[in-house]
């Protein structure tokens, strides 16, 4: 174990998203969700929508992370998460 603290339980796969980058995005989303600052929520949702996370060996499952980022973005903007 490399000591990273996952914000979300995501399976580690052979080639997946960088765990540090992913956890940073998920932490930012958690902070924004706890805030009533509309600008912070909007900018964080935009960051989630446009994130380009590096693919590395032994990273987080990309399908799971992509779904969670869509869900969090929708929560931040008050919309429904897109299906897919």
N, C-alpha and C positions, 0 to 999 in steps of 0.2 A: 504494500500500500504506500502511496506517495504522500499521504498526509492531507490531501485536499478534503475540504469539508463541503459536501454536496448540499445544496439548498433543497434539491428535489431528488427522490430516488429514481435514478436513470440507469439502465443497464449499460455496462461498459462492453464495447464490442471491439473487434480487431481493428477496424478503421472507423473512427467516429469523430465527433466534434471535440475540440480541445476542451478539457475539463475546466481549466482555469478561466478561459474566456467565457465558457457557458455559465459557470457559477457567478462570474461578475455580472453578466446580463440578468441572471435570475435574481441576484441580490438587489440590483438596481430596480428591477420590477417590484420586488417585495417592498422596498423603501417607498417607491412611488405609490403603490397601492395603499400604504399606511398613511399617506399624505393627502391633505385636502387641496394642495396646490395644483390647480388645473394645468398650468404651464408645465410643471414637472411631469404630471401624468401624460400629457400630450407628447412631450419631447421623449419621454421614456418609451411610449408606445411606438413612436417613429423609429427610435433606435432598435427596438425589437423587430420591427417590420423590415428594416434595411440591414440587419446584422449579417455579416459574412464571417462565419466562424471557421477557423482553420480545421481541416481534417487531418487527424494524426493517428498514429498507432495507439491502440488501447484508449480510445476516446468514448464519449457518450453516444448512445444510439441516436442517429440523426433523425429518424422518423419520430421518435418520442420527443426529442428536443424541439423539433419544428412544430409539432402539435401543441406543446406547452407554450412556446413563444406566441403562437397565434391566439391561444386561449387567454394568455396574460394581456396581450395587446388589446383584445376585445374588452376585457374587464377594465382596462385603463381608460378606454374611450367610451365605455358605457354601451357598447354594441354586443351583438352575438358573435361568437367565434365562428369563422367560416368553416364549413364542412370540408373534409378532404384529407 
